[in-house]
Amino acid sequence: MTLKRNTMNKPLAVLAAFLTLTLSGCSYNTLQSQDEQVKAAWSEVLNQYQRRADLVPNLVNTVKGFAAQEERVLTEVTDARARVGSVQATPELINDPQAFAKFQQAQGELSGALSRLLVVSENYPQLKSDAAFRDLQAQLEGTENRITVARNRYIQAVQSYNVTVRSFPSNLWAKAFGFQIKPNFAVENEAELAKPPTVEFAPPPKPQ
């Protein structure tokens, strides 16, 4: 009877082993696929942030031509852009929570500085009517929209990936092959950046 029972259990054991390997393989493939999606989404985030950084020098110079006395705001934008440039924005950054937080803080500071610059520009009718400024402002607004879309796609990609890394049985496969939880953009920071900036500025100069 024992021999017969063991013989009957063998097919079940083989089936169980086959299912385990199959499920593990699917989990590994899912992790690989989602990891690539996160990398692609991050590349687009970096691309849009770089597009914005490239607009800053021309925007600052254009504003300076009409409102040179707004030195504090112009300096804030220039310094914020320099801090953004000091962060090594590499693909590996998304695997380093501290570096990711530093990158996010630098980009948030630049967003705030640009907002204050645009608020100040409202006090200078000649600047607002300048074709070059209007073009730069339109490009900046379009880039900010692209940044929002790119960040949202990255957030969704990371959420899906992190769920897979933490879920059973894919978490076992993740540990075996070194798949780690990836940092994401913080919701509270998103809300803070959405607040309108409070700006104090000098009145526009009187016409001579």
Phi, psi and omega per residue, in radians:
M1 nan -0.686 -3.134
T2 -1.102 -0.754 3.139
L3 -1.097 -0.698 3.140
K4 -1.154 -0.707 -3.124
R5 -1.134 -0.717 3.129
N6 -1.136 -0.657 3.124
T7 -1.133 -0.649 3.135
M8 -1.245 -0.532 -3.088
N9 -1.372 -0.357 -3.089
K10 -1.055 -0.829 3.111
P11 -1.032 -0.634 3.121
L12 -1.172 -0.693 3.124
A13 -1.141 -0.720 3.116
V14 -1.118 -0.738 3.129
L15 -1.111 -0.738 3.137
A16 -1.100 -0.738 3.120
A17 -1.131 -0.706 3.123
F18 -1.099 -0.776 3.140
L19 -1.129 -0.682 3.126
T20 -1.092 -0.810 3.132
L21 -1.136 -0.682 -3.136
T22 -1.140 -0.811 3.130
L23 -1.124 -0.683 3.111
S24 -1.121 -0.743 3.115
G25 -1.077 -0.722 3.114
C26 -1.107 -0.729 3.124
S27 -1.092 -0.735 -3.139
Y28 -1.126 -0.772 3.132
N29 -1.104 -0.670 3.114
T30 -1.121 -0.763 3.110
L31 -1.071 -0.759 3.125
Q32 -1.085 -0.798 -3.117
S33 -1.111 -0.797 -3.116
Q34 -1.216 -0.586 3.079
D35 -1.100 -0.717 3.100
E36 -1.173 -0.629 3.091
Q37 -1.133 -0.680 3.091
V38 -1.110 -0.775 3.134
K39 -1.074 -0.743 3.132
A40 -1.138 -0.729 3.130
A41 -1.137 -0.667 3.131
W42 -1.175 -0.686 3.106
S43 -1.037 -0.672 3.125
E44 -1.224 -0.650 3.061
V45 -1.028 -0.854 3.139
L46 -1.077 -0.686 -3.141
N47 -1.059 -0.771 -3.114
Q48 -1.268 -0.642 3.078
Y49 -1.131 -0.667 3.106
Q50 -1.157 -0.668 3.083
R51 -1.009 -0.746 3.133
R52 -1.163 -0.773 -3.140
A53 -1.043 -0.623 -3.136
D54 -1.191 -0.428 3.140
L55 -1.394 -0.408 -2.981
V56 -1.045 -0.851 -3.096
P57 -0.996 -0.804 3.133
N58 -1.144 -0.645 3.127
L59 -1.147 -0.783 3.127
V60 -1.087 -0.788 -3.130
N61 -1.117 -0.661 3.129
T62 -1.162 -0.788 3.120
V63 -1.119 -0.705 -3.129
K64 -1.041 -0.578 -3.138
G65 -1.131 -0.425 -3.119
F66 -1.951 -0.372 -3.040
A67 -2.471 0.991 -3.108
A68 -1.075 -0.453 -3.105
Q69 -1.225 -0.251 3.103
E70 -1.460 0.893 -3.025
E71 -1.108 -0.652 -3.093
R72 -1.071 -0.827 -3.107
V73 -1.185 -0.715 3.130
L74 -1.106 -0.685 3.117
T75 -1.170 -0.682 3.114
E76 -1.024 -0.765 -3.129
V77 -1.148 -0.790 -3.122
T78 -1.102 -0.765 3.133
D79 -1.162 -0.681 3.131
A80 -1.126 -0.700 3.095
R81 -1.125 -0.658 3.119
A82 -1.125 -0.662 3.111
R83 -1.171 -0.644 3.069
V84 -1.076 -0.752 -3.129
G85 -1.193 -0.376 -3.122
S86 -1.357 -0.259 3.128
V87 -1.530 2.203 3.124
Q88 -1.266 1.716 -3.093
A89 -1.507 1.369 -3.119
T90 -1.839 2.873 3.068
P91 -1.029 -0.514 -3.117
E92 -1.267 -0.234 -3.091
L93 -1.042 -0.544 -3.099
I94 -1.284 -0.088 3.065
N95 -1.789 0.074 -3.126
D96 -2.169 1.731 -3.069
P97 -0.981 -0.673 -3.114
Q98 -1.200 -0.776 3.109
A99 -1.132 -0.665 3.121
F100 -1.104 -0.740 3.131
A101 -1.123 -0.688 3.109
K102 -1.127 -0.723 3.102
F103 -1.089 -0.791 -3.119
Q104 -1.110 -0.711 3.125
Q105 -1.114 -0.747 -3.134
A106 -1.111 -0.745 3.119
Q107 -1.164 -0.624 3.104
G108 -1.147 -0.670 3.098
E109 -1.132 -0.681 3.108
L110 -1.179 -0.682 3.095
S111 -1.039 -0.774 3.139
G112 -1.144 -0.724 -3.133
A113 -1.132 -0.712 3.118
L114 -1.153 -0.652 3.106
S115 -1.087 -0.758 3.135
R116 -1.150 -0.643 3.112
L117 -1.100 -0.747 -3.130
L118 -1.206 -0.579 3.075
V119 -1.132 -0.770 3.120
V120 -1.063 -0.665 -3.100
S121 -1.083 -0.367 3.127
E122 -1.107 -0.357 -3.109
N123 -1.484 0.026 -3.044
Y124 -2.214 1.585 -3.102
P125 -0.960 -0.685 -3.142
Q126 -1.128 -0.659 3.105
L127 -1.141 -0.789 -3.114
K128 -1.100 -0.513 -3.111
S129 -1.552 -0.113 -3.130
D130 -1.236 2.279 -3.067
A131 -1.098 -0.717 -3.128
A132 -1.112 -0.714 3.132
F133 -1.161 -0.765 3.133
R134 -1.050 -0.698 3.135
D135 -1.144 -0.769 3.128
L136 -1.140 -0.684 3.123
Q137 -1.116 -0.723 3.113
A138 -1.131 -0.715 3.104
Q139 -1.119 -0.696 3.136
L140 -1.145 -0.767 3.124
E141 -1.087 -0.738 3.107
G142 -1.114 -0.671 3.131
T143 -1.185 -0.699 3.107
E144 -1.065 -0.659 3.092
N145 -1.139 -0.717 3.112
R146 -1.139 -0.642 3.097
I147 -1.088 -0.768 3.132
T148 -1.049 -0.788 3.129
V149 -1.113 -0.784 -3.116
A150 -1.124 -0.725 3.119
R151 -1.124 -0.736 3.135
N152 -1.090 -0.702 3.102
R153 -1.153 -0.674 3.100
Y154 -1.138 -0.786 3.132
I155 -0.986 -0.800 -3.136
Q156 -1.148 -0.713 3.136
A157 -1.120 -0.741 -3.137
V158 -1.200 -0.681 3.113
Q159 -1.046 -0.802 3.128
S160 -1.099 -0.787 3.140
Y161 -1.089 -0.825 -3.103
N162 -1.114 -0.628 3.083
V163 -1.094 -0.742 3.121
T164 -1.122 -0.739 -3.129
V165 -1.100 -0.577 -3.057
R166 -1.651 -0.163 -3.049
S167 -1.597 2.618 3.066
F168 -1.572 2.422 0.081
P169 -1.648 0.062 -3.085
S170 -1.133 -0.414 3.118
N171 -1.129 -0.532 3.094
L172 -1.157 -0.733 3.114
W173 -1.183 -0.647 3.128
A174 -1.111 -0.745 3.125
K175 -1.149 -0.683 -3.104
A176 -1.137 -0.575 -3.068
F177 -1.935 0.165 3.008
G178 1.364 0.417 3.053
F179 -1.363 2.122 -3.074
Q180 -1.942 2.741 3.011
I181 -1.049 2.372 -3.135
K182 -1.785 2.515 3.099
P183 -1.209 2.708 -3.133
N184 -2.323 2.875 3.081
F185 -1.159 2.371 -3.076
A186 -1.409 2.354 -3.116
V187 -1.132 -0.686 -3.112
E188 -1.124 -0.593 3.086
N189 -1.197 -0.638 3.094
E190 -1.049 -0.754 -3.127
A191 -1.165 -0.666 -3.136
E192 -1.145 -0.723 -3.123
L193 -1.206 -0.401 -3.108
A194 -1.365 -0.236 -3.135
K195 -1.245 2.446 3.094
P196 -1.158 2.403 -3.111
P197 -1.237 2.561 3.025
T198 -1.665 2.047 -3.021
V199 -2.211 2.367 2.996
E200 -1.982 2.230 -3.113
F201 -2.510 2.800 -3.119
A202 -1.287 2.648 3.096
P203 -1.127 2.691 3.139
P204 -1.104 2.605 -3.122
P205 -1.153 2.543 3.113
K206 -1.309 2.470 3.131
P207 -1.110 2.458 -3.123
Q208 -1.284 nan nan
